[in-house]
Amino acid sequence: MSEADPIRVLIVDDHSMVRTGLATFIRIKPDLELVGEARDGQQALRLCEQLQPDVILMDLVMPRMDGVAATQAIRQRWPAVQILALTSFKDKDMVQDALRAGAIGYLLKDVSVDELADAIRAAYAGRPTLAPEAAQALIEVARTADEGPALGHDLTPRERQVLALMVEGLNNPQIGERLVISVTTVRSHVSNIFSKLGVSNRAEAITLALRNEIVP
């Protein structure tokens, strides 16, 4: 990304005051560009097709189509678009639903301007960001579900290597280069890791890996 190529951001929230506040914040950041605003999930899908944003700030509780359903639909149709859940709710089921739908991050609306800007930049680069409350919710879910062997006990040595590099923030091509394996092989390892940890995306996998000390 260059100064002439800012990150294109779409805001999705049913409250006009929230959209106005987020829009004001985005406009003062030179590396961010506001390309549109939507008041619900259905409008978000239409604008996503028209505008092709890089990152979407997605509210979760909205009329007509909620943020989880919209996130899933957008990620299926436009997998290159990254979605940050931005909500007032830290319920563990909502955190899980949003991440499983394909959100790369989960933030609360009391996040600071700089933290939100950093999260948008991280999402654009493919790196997850979780509010501490969201991470804690995932930990509680893991503790409740984990009544058998330690989480990650069935990961192979290579899968642990891949997971460790995911924690470092490397994407699939970078992991392949580091381990001298093909991107296809990396994807296979990542898929196996998700399956064994019971997660559906990198954000969940990284959080569980760190909190459960699966990798250093």
Helices and strands as residue ranges (DSSP letters): E 7-12, H 16-27, E 32-38, H 41-51, E 55-58, H 67-77, E 82-87, H 92-101, E 105-108, H 113-124, E 129-130, H 132-145, H 157-168, H 172-179, H 183-197, H 202-211
